[in-house]
């Protein structure tokens, strides 16, 4: 049973916790939360995986007593986004690597922040890096595939070994639904090809789950062609 935590016996009598990231994460560890499965921001703690984080309601109550100014976000849609994103990141991220992240991309930063603890990566905005974030989303990836086909170019295989794709299997609808709920500016498709967009909208009406299947088919063909070289 998950009991209300009395942290007085777990810390030194004179120990105080500041609002620094280091102290917040330290306090979470003391009360039994696994910070590898939460995303930290100074204003909010976002739960990525409720089960693995062990961030129960009782632990949340204990946390709020120490940090009443920091909100704990239990957004199920965000947890689904994290689950989808992790399928790519688990295969793409190398431990202790330096990852170049784009400027002003709240979603990317939120998804990658836990990997500084999970894999020991360092997120950088300039300078040398091992991996670079490509912020392409599922909708743009699918539209890019359709655009290449409609233009007679065939499939465009644009994935690079030195890039990671946190949002490549996350839809614009999911991203914007979460951003709207969390009070952030919405994002738009980067691929504006009219024919590809129209075809995607048509398929949305008749086969709503088609996008991931299109990407999987493209990846399968790419791997098959690579193996035949």
N, C-alpha and C positions, 0 to 999 in steps of 0.2 A: 504494500500500500504506500502511496506517495504522501508523505507527511509534510506539514508545514515546517520549514527549516529554521532552526535557531542557529545563526551563524556565530554567535558569541563564543562558542567552544571551538570553532574552526579557525579563528583568526586571533592574532595578538590583541591584548586588551587596548593597546594604544594605536592599533592600526586603523587608519582611515582610508576610505576609497574616494579618489577624486573622480572627476567626470572625464578623465582622459580615456582614450581607447584602451590602453594597456590595463588600466584599473577596472574598466567595465568588463573586459574579457576575463580578467582574473576573478572578478566577483562571480561571473557566470560559471566559471569552472568550479569555484568553491561550492556553489549551490547545486552542482550536478548537471549543468547544461553543457552539451558538447558543441563548442563554438565552430566546429568544422561544418555544421549544418545550419548555421544562421548567417545572415548578412548584417554586418554592423554599419550603421551611420550614426552620427552624433545625436540625431533626433529620434531615430527609430531603429528597432531591432526587427529584422524580417526573418521569420522562420522559413527555412528552405525545405526541411523534411521534419515533420512533427515527431515521428517515431524515433529517428536517429538522433535528433537534437535533445530529446528527453525534456523538452521545455513544456512541462505540464502546467496546468492552471495554478497549482500550489507553488511551483517554482516561479511562475510569473508574479504571483502575489508577493513573494519574498523579494523578487527583483524590484518590483514597484515601490516597496517600502524604502529601499536604498536609493533607487533612481526614479522618483515619481515623474521626472521631466522627460524620460525616454519611453516612448510608446512601443509596445510589443505588437507586431503585426502578424495576425494569423490568417493570412489570405490564401484560401484554397487554390485559387487560380494561379497565384504566384508560385505556390508549391508545385503545381502541375508544370509550369514553365521551367522551373528548376529541374524537375525530373527529366523533361525532354532535353533540356540543354546539357545535362550531365552525361547523356548518352554520347554526345559528340566530344565533350571536353575530356571525359575519362580516357578516350582513345587518342586525343590530340595533344594534351598537355604533358610536358616532361617535368618531373620534379625539379625544384630549385631553378627553374628557368626564368629569364627576364621576359616579360610580356608587354609589348607596346600596345597601349589602349588608346582609342580615339578620344578626342576632346569632347566634352559635354554630351556624353552618352550615358545617361543615368542607368538605363537597363543593363548595359554591358558591365558597368562598374558594380552594380548590385549583384549580378550573377557571378562575377569573377572574384569578388572580395573574399568569400570563404576559402578560395583556393590558395590564398596566402598562408592559411593555416593547414589546409588539407594536404597540399603538395609543396608548401614552402616556396611558392612562386613570388616574384617581385613584379608589381605592376608599375610601369614607367610610361611617361608621356613623350619622352624624347631620348636621344642618345642610343647607345648600343642595345640590342635586344636579340633574343633567341627566337621568339615567336611574335607574330603580329596578329592583332585581332582584325578579322574581316567581319563587319557588322551586318552582312547580308541576312535578310530574313527569309522565311520560307516562301512567301508570296513572290518576292523578287527573284528567287532562285528558279521557281517554276516558270515565271514569265520569261526569264532569260532562256530557259530551255525551249519554250514555245517560240520565242522570237527567232532563235537560231534555225529552228525547223521551218518556220514560215518564210524566212529569208533565203532558204535553200542552202544554208551553211551546215546543216546537220546539228548534232549535239555539240554544245560548247562545254568543254571540260576546263573549268577555270580554277579548280581547287589547287592550291600551292602547298608544298610540304612545310613551308615556314609560316603558314597562317593557321589560325584556329577560327572556328565558326560557331560561336555560342548560340546564335539565333537562327541557324540554318534550317532547323526543323520546328520553329515556333512561328505561328501565323500572326499576321498583322492584327487580326481581330483579337486574339488573346493578349498581345502586347498592349494594344490601345485600351482594351477593357481594364486591364490592371492599372495602366498609367492614369486613366480617368478616375478610377476608384481611389488612387493614391494622391490625386491632385497634381499630376504632372502634365506637361504639354504632350499632345499626341504626336505620333510620327506618321509619315506618309511613305508609300511605295517609292523606291528610287527608279524602278523600271517603268517608264511611261509609254511603252509601245502599245499603241491602240489596239492592234489586232490581237496581240497576246493577252492584253487585259480583258478584251471582250470575250475571248475564248475561255479565259479563266472564270469570268463571271457566269458564263453559260454553264460550265462544269460545276460551279458552286451550287447551282440550282438542281442539277440532276444527280450529282455524285459528290456530296460535301466532303468526303474523306480522300478525294483524289490526289491532293497536293503531295502528301508524303509518299504515295505510291509512285508518282511521276519521278520524284527525286531518287527513290530507291531503284527504279528501273534505270535511270541515267547512271547512277553509281555502279550498278551491276554491269552495264555495258562498258563503262570506263575501265573497270577492273579486268573484264574479260579481254578487252583490247590490249591493256598493259601486259597481261599474261602471255599474249600471243606474239609480242614483240621479240 
